[in-house]
Amino acid sequence: MFEKLWQFSSYLIQKGLKVLEVNKLENIIDINIESAEEDNNHIFLRATSDGKPEYIDQTINGVIHKAIKVGNKIYVLK
């Protein structure tokens, strides 16, 4: 349905959503959010926590990475 990630983001914005961050799973180092099963025919949007996103630093193996936290859910970016 979407060849590029930016096309998917653009679609979401056209539908009235506010997109804060876009990444592919292979660009995420660590995550404490259960992943949805892969499905090439449907789009799944899922809320996992209440609250506003917060950008934080997360240290993994002595290296500081940018991370996004909402409630108690965090994902760390490469």
C-alpha positions in Angstrom: 0.0 0.0 0.0 2.8 2.4 0.9 6.2 2.1 -0.8 8.0 4.6 1.6 7.6 5.3 5.3 7.0 9.0 4.6 4.0 8.1 2.5 2.4 6.3 5.4 3.2 9.3 7.7 1.6 11.6 5.1 -1.5 9.4 5.0 -1.9 9.5 8.8 -1.5 13.3 8.8 -4.2 13.6 6.0 -6.5 11.6 8.3 -6.1 14.2 11.0 -3.5 12.4 13.2 -0.5 14.2 14.7 2.7 12.2 13.9 5.5 12.8 16.4 8.0 10.2 15.4 8.4 7.6 12.6 10.8 4.7 12.5 11.1 1.2 11.2 11.4 -1.6 13.7 15.0 -2.3 12.6 15.9 1.2 13.8 14.8 0.7 17.3 17.3 -0.7 19.8 15.0 -1.6 22.7 11.3 -1.5 23.4 8.9 -2.5 26.2 5.8 -2.4 24.0 4.4 -5.7 22.7 4.6 -5.8 18.9 1.5 -6.5 16.8 1.7 -9.5 14.4 2.8 -8.6 10.9 0.0 -8.0 8.5 0.6 -6.8 4.9 -3.1 -6.1 4.2 -4.2 -3.9 7.2 -3.0 -0.9 9.1 -3.0 -1.2 12.9 -2.8 1.8 15.1 -2.7 1.0 18.8 -2.5 3.1 21.9 -0.4 1.5 24.6 -0.4 4.2 27.3 -2.0 7.5 28.3 -0.1 10.7 28.4 2.0 13.0 26.3 5.2 11.8 24.7 8.4 12.8 26.4 11.9 12.6 24.7 14.4 11.2 27.1 18.0 9.9 27.1 18.4 6.2 27.7 21.8 4.6 28.3 22.5 1.2 26.8 25.9 -0.4 27.2 27.4 2.9 28.1 26.0 4.7 25.1 23.4 7.4 25.4 20.5 7.1 22.9 17.4 9.2 22.2 14.2 7.5 23.5 10.5 8.3 23.5 8.5 7.6 26.6 4.7 7.7 27.1 3.5 6.6 30.5 5.6 3.6 31.4 6.2 2.6 27.7 9.6 3.4 26.2 11.3 2.8 22.8 15.0 3.6 22.2 16.1 4.7 18.8 19.4 3.9 17.0 
